[in-house]
Amino acid sequence: MHFSNIELYNYGIYKGKHCIALQDHIGQKNITLIGGMNGRGKTTILDSIFLCLYGRKSVEYITGKKEAYNLFLKDRINKSASIPNAYINLVIELDDDKNTTISIKRSWGQNEMKIESTLSVLKNGLVDNYLSQNWEYYVEELIPFGIAKFFFFDNEKISQIADDDAFDKIKDSIKSVMGVVTIESLIAHIQKIIKEKSNAIRQAKDRGYQAEYKDVIIALETCEKRIQAIMENRASLVPQLEKAVNDLEIAEQTFWKKGGNLSLKRNEIEQQKRDLKEQSDKLREEAIALASSPYTPLCLCKKLIDDTYSLSISSESERNLRYSIPIVKELYEDLIQQCDAKFTDNPSITEAIRQLMQNQLALFESDLESTGSPALTPLASSLLERFIKIDAAKILQNSRQIIENSANTETALQQLEVHLSSTAEQYDTLNLLKKIKTLEVHRAQLENDISKCDDQLKSSKFEKEQLEHQSHKIMLKIAADADANDDNLRILKYSTMTLEVMDEFMKRLQSQKVEKLETNIAKCFKYLAQKEAIITSISIDPVSLDITLRDYKGGILLKEQLSAGEKQMFAISIIWGLALSSGYKLPVIIDTPMARLDSAHRSNFINKYLPNASSQVLVLSTDEEIYGKYLEDIKEYVEATYTLVYNEEEKCSSIWTGYFGGTL
């Protein structure tokens, strides 16, 4: 089945008549995207569907509290409407052979001081009085209320599942999917019959059985009162625990903001201060020792020393050249003599060589005469070389290191001084620390009390179950000994037998369907989560319905080991797995789709969940949830778009086509 039209008239923030036309999937296009800023009526659309379908039963789910139905309807009439009337009309098309269309119109209005409401159901365009009068029964066959929450949901409310460590909030939903709720309802009716017929029996052949039965009933009533008291006590402890956890979180945040960690380590900080002062004194001594070195003053005129050393090297080379001149002249004379002896036939060659060598020798001697530099002894030159290549570099490096370390030490000392000088802040943080410890003790005590309540509740429920079985056996004995023609005894006998069978049937049914549900939830999570997701499998206890998470090693995972994104994706996986396990083919409506999802999980939600959630998916989104890349990713699956536009003058919203002024 799917929705084909939603019509609102003077409902909530919508003044006048507003319609949303819907289609089932066309090819791969299965999404209707409805955009609206916060407070513009997105959740109102979701609530209107629940109200139209379930009427009075939907009030507590929508508001989160018990509220008078007439008062609820009155509050939903648009305040600016000229006529205090409103209605919701929802058209459903069934996937049967006849293409049946069901139109549900729930209307109400204020007549003087009273609210009058009516429900009209049309089948294939004709008023169906039987469906109108018996709609609350028919809708449970069409879309059971316990199942609807898996298909029409606010993603913010799904966060409650993610935050529920014991998964208690989802257990009733699991029972709805398994069909156990119907069996529990049947058992409750049978128990009521047994109680009525038991009271009707005043005489029995064996008064011993009657007395024994009376004792069991008294014990059972006592046990039920104890269970009720424990449940009330636990219910009162839960908000106290939530408040204690919240107060503790606020106190811890304040403590860290005020530098509480430093206050806790005051003695350690004072020792750090002493160590830093010792380090500062040591650095000062190193600086004095470095300044006392005979080489240190020379670093002030290092460039002059470098130049002097260079000139010294040049002077040494010049002296060596001067010493070589006599040798060169001697070689020159010897060469000329050899040339005279060899080139006797051609004296011009000898003359040319002589002239060339004389010019070179003259030029060489003139260069030596034009330069002059101071002469250093070899020892002085060696000391200069060592200073330039070793000592100066070492002194400069040590100086920089001392300066840097001194600056860092001084900065650290100043920071410690600022903190240690604040006595008022230390007093505040110490008080906060005491408060945190008190809150931790209080939280632990509340957790312990709740745990005790759970243990007592489990024990008392087991005791109640045993007493019920005992009472059933006694009633069977009474019925066996009584007159066979007594209707009360006969009804009592077969009711008791039926109760035993239904109780066993419920246990077997839960055990049988749990495995399928486990598989569906695990499969959905693996599909939605990242490849490196920490959860690899889940298990559900067939009796208590407790959910256990497991990692790749088979170890048990605690909820606090999951990131916020993983918790949210797991909650969505539970909803999706329950929807798949229900066997119903229904539209999916999601309000605030991106609640608490980080960028990585948002992408998976957009690309994996929405296109596969159902053949008809309505997404109620703000402009900060589905936009940009996410809008591009989802575009190919979008069949229609709407935007909720708010009129400031009339304080009302209207439904326009398009998505925030654009088209897809």
Secondary structure, 3 states (H helix, E strand, C coil): CEEEEEEEECECCECCEEEEECCCCECCECEEEEEECCCCCHHHHHHHHHHHHHHHHHHHHHHCCCCCHHHHHHHCECCCCCCCEEEEEEEEECCCCCCCEEEEEEEEEEECCEEEEEEEEEECCEECHHHHHCHHHHHHHHCCHHHHCCCEEEHHHHHHHHHCCCCHHHHHHHHHHHCHHHHHHHHHHHHHHHHHHHHHCCCCCCHHHHHHHHHHHHHHHHHHHHHHHHHHHHHHHHHHHHHHHHHHHHHHHHHHHCCHHHHHCHHHHHHHHHHHHHHHHHHHHHHHHHHHCCCCHHHHHHHHHHHHHHHHHHHHHHHHHHHHHHHHHHHHHHHHHHHHHHCCCCHHHHHHHHHHHHHHHHHHHHHHHHCCCCCCCHHHHHHHHHHHHHHHHHHHHHHHHHHHHHHHHHHHHHHHHHHHCCHHHHHHHHHHHHHHHHHHHHHHHHHHHHHHHHHHHHHHHHHHHHHHHHHHHHHHHHHHHCCCCCHHHHHHHHHHHHHHHHHHHHHHHHHHHHHHHHHHHHHHHHHHCCCCCCCCEEEECCCCCCEEEECCCCCEECHHHCCHHHHHHHHHHHHHHHHHHHCCCCCEEEECCCCCCCHHHHHHHHHHHCCCCCCCEEEEECCCCCCHHHHHHHHHHEEEEEEEEEECCCCEEEEEECECCECC
